[in-house]
Amino acid sequence: MSHLILFRYVFPDEHDAVPPEILDTLLLRARSSLSWVDGAPHGRHLCRGPLLSFCEYLRDIRQEHLFDARRRPVGNMTPHESPSGPACRKASCCQGRPAGIK
């Protein structure tokens, strides 16, 4: 939905390229999801950042101890597969460092 909204903002003369009924449907879904909460296990706070960026939210997960939304039971990844797990420590994008540290 954000891409469609940004498209309409960036190209105001092309607003007809995105049918209003599509935006209306997406907005209704967004409104209904505001009351939907998928909490992290063991009372931890949930971080959905890794769903958007592989490494940018590692500091929040590793240092602030937020729960990675890609991990089970919220997501489908095992702790080993998730961006906060051992696989990411080997990834070239973050090279095992907390995000923001070069």
C-alpha positions, 0 to 999 in steps of 0.5 A: 500500500505504501508504494501505491500511496507514494506513487500517487504522491510522486506522480500526482497527474497519474493518480488514475493509474491506481484505481480508487477501489484498490486503495479503498480495499487496502485502507479497510484492511489496514484499519481492521489490522489496527486491532490485530496484535501478534505478540511476542512470546514470553512477554517480550516486545515484538520488532517487525523491522527485520521484515523490512530490512535484513540488518537495520534492526539488529541493534534493536533485537540484539541489544534491546532484546526485542523479539524478531518477528521473523522467528517462530512462533510469530514468523516461520524462521528458526532462531538459526535462520533469522536475521538475528541468528548465526546466519546473519553474523556471516552475511556480508551486509552487516558482517556480524556488526550491529546496524549502524556500525561501520 
